[in-house]
Amino acid sequence: RPLAELMPTTSLMMNALARLLASHGAAAPPIGADELRQAIASHELLLHYQPILSRRDHEWRVTGTEALVRWQHPKRGLLYPGQFLKVADAAGLLGELTDFVITSAVQQAAAWDRRSLDLTVAINLAPALVRDLGFTERFMRVLREYEVAPERITFEVIEAASPLDRALLREVVSRLRLHGVTLSLDDFGTGHSSLTEL
């Protein structure tokens, strides 16, 4: 067909494409603390589990998982931690968020136990989440409630920036380790870490 005949169709398609791109390109309003607080109360948060593989007897096997928090927002769709963790920190909601992650991950570990699936569960633990020495006992209470062995849980500890947080974190993780919880240092070397600190 001659180019002149195609021009109206092409123009309509370009206009439709421009409208579609504009609707997706519009910046969404920032997430507010009240919105996140409501999401926690309304059970909009969920965990996705990333498999952890180990090589045994010349083959790869899934031996564990890492619990990753997500927010199934009713309007914005699936949100990742980078989109709401800073809001949680600023609003003082990290504790509630952590309680959700820990309880949900331990519940999942118990469900896997009932199905005879021997999988560990790794949970990220930032120093800002551990602000008191009662953390260990609260965590152990959740393990007892769902009858999950401490050895099934690994805390991936992110290094602390401040000396005060480092001292508290050392105390807490030492208590966790005495109970049999596995520890892993996450992102070692990306901040102020040293072999002495390790």
LOSE-401953 format. One record per residue (C-alpha): chain; y negated, x, z. Coordinates in steps of 0.5 Angstrom, whole numbers. Example, Ala and Ser with C-alpha at 12.3 -4.5 7.8 and 13.67 -1.06 7.14 Angstrom:
% residues 2
<A <9 25 16>>
<A <2 27 14>>
This chain:
% residues 198
<A <0 0 0>>
<A <-7 2 -1>>
<A <-11 6 5>>
<A <-16 0 5>>
<A <-11 -5 6>>
<A <-8 -1 12>>
<A <-15 0 15>>
<A <-15 -7 19>>
<A <-8 -6 22>>
<A <-10 1 24>>
<A <-16 -1 27>>
<A <-13 -7 31>>
<A <-7 -2 33>>
<A <-12 3 35>>
<A <-16 -2 39>>
<A <-10 -4 43>>
<A <-8 3 44>>
<A <-15 4 47>>
<A <-15 -2 52>>
<A <-8 0 54>>
<A <-10 8 56>>
<A <-16 5 59>>
<A <-12 1 64>>
<A <-8 6 66>>
<A <-13 11 66>>
<A <-18 7 71>>
<A <-18 11 78>>
<A <-14 6 83>>
<A <-18 6 90>>
<A <-16 11 95>>
<A <-11 9 100>>
<A <-14 7 107>>
<A <-11 7 114>>
<A <-10 0 115>>
<A <-6 -1 108>>
<A <-1 5 111>>
<A <-1 2 118>>
<A <1 -5 114>>
<A <6 -2 110>>
<A <10 1 116>>
<A <10 -5 119>>
<A <12 -9 113>>
<A <18 -4 112>>
<A <15 -2 105>>
<A <17 5 106>>
<A <24 8 104>>
<A <28 14 104>>
<A <31 17 97>>
<A <36 23 98>>
<A <36 29 94>>
<A <43 32 94>>
<A <45 39 97>>
<A <50 43 93>>
<A <55 48 96>>
<A <60 52 92>>
<A <67 52 95>>
<A <73 54 92>>
<A <70 55 85>>
<A <67 49 84>>
<A <60 45 86>>
<A <60 40 92>>
<A <55 35 95>>
<A <55 37 102>>
<A <49 34 104>>
<A <42 31 103>>
<A <35 32 104>>
<A <31 25 106>>
<A <25 24 102>>
<A <20 19 104>>
<A <17 14 99>>
<A <13 8 99>>
<A <14 2 95>>
<A <7 -1 94>>
<A <7 -8 92>>
<A <2 -7 87>>
<A <1 1 86>>
<A <9 2 85>>
<A <13 8 88>>
<A <8 13 92>>
<A <10 20 93>>
<A <8 23 100>>
<A <3 27 97>>
<A <-1 20 96>>
<A <-1 18 103>>
<A <1 24 108>>
<A <-6 26 109>>
<A <-8 19 110>>
<A <-3 18 115>>
<A <-5 25 118>>
<A <-12 23 119>>
<A <-11 16 122>>
<A <-6 19 127>>
<A <0 15 124>>
<A <4 21 123>>
<A <8 20 129>>
<A <10 13 127>>
<A <12 16 120>>
<A <16 21 123>>
<A <20 16 127>>
<A <21 12 121>>
<A <24 18 117>>
<A <28 20 123>>
<A <31 13 125>>
<A <33 11 117>>
<A <36 18 116>>
<A <40 18 122>>
<A <42 11 120>>
<A <44 13 114>>
<A <48 19 116>>
<A <52 14 121>>
<A <53 9 115>>
<A <56 15 111>>
<A <60 17 117>>
<A <64 10 117>>
<A <65 11 110>>
<A <68 18 111>>
<A <63 22 108>>
<A <62 29 111>>
<A <54 30 109>>
<A <49 33 113>>
<A <42 30 113>>
<A <36 35 112>>
<A <29 32 115>>
<A <22 36 114>>
<A <19 37 121>>
<A <12 39 120>>
<A <9 42 127>>
<A <3 37 127>>
<A <9 32 128>>
<A <11 35 134>>
<A <6 34 139>>
<A <10 34 146>>
<A <16 36 149>>
<A <19 29 149>>
<A <20 29 142>>
<A <27 33 143>>
<A <30 27 148>>
<A <27 22 143>>
<A <31 25 137>>
<A <37 25 142>>
<A <37 18 144>>
<A <37 16 136>>
<A <43 20 135>>
<A <46 17 141>>
<A <44 10 139>>
<A <48 11 132>>
<A <53 16 134>>
<A <51 21 130>>
<A <53 28 132>>
<A <47 33 132>>
<A <51 38 127>>
<A <50 33 122>>
<A <42 34 122>>
<A <38 39 120>>
<A <31 40 121>>
<A <27 44 116>>
<A <21 46 120>>
<A <15 48 116>>
<A <11 54 119>>
<A <5 52 124>>
<A <-2 55 122>>
<A <-5 55 130>>
<A <-2 59 135>>
<A <-2 53 140>>
<A <3 49 135>>
<A <7 55 134>>
<A <8 56 141>>
<A <10 48 142>>
<A <14 48 136>>
<A <18 54 138>>
<A <20 51 145>>
<A <22 44 141>>
<A <26 47 136>>
<A <29 52 141>>
<A <31 45 145>>
<A <34 42 139>>
<A <38 48 137>>
<A <41 48 144>>
<A <43 41 143>>
<A <47 43 136>>
<A <42 41 131>>
<A <41 46 125>>
<A <35 49 123>>
<A <32 51 117>>
<A <25 55 115>>
<A <22 51 110>>
<A <17 55 105>>
<A <18 61 108>>
<A <13 66 106>>
<A <7 61 103>>
<A <3 62 109>>
<A <2 66 115>>
<A <10 67 116>>
<A <13 74 118>>
<A <20 77 119>>
<A <17 77 127>>
<A <15 70 127>>
<A <22 68 124>>
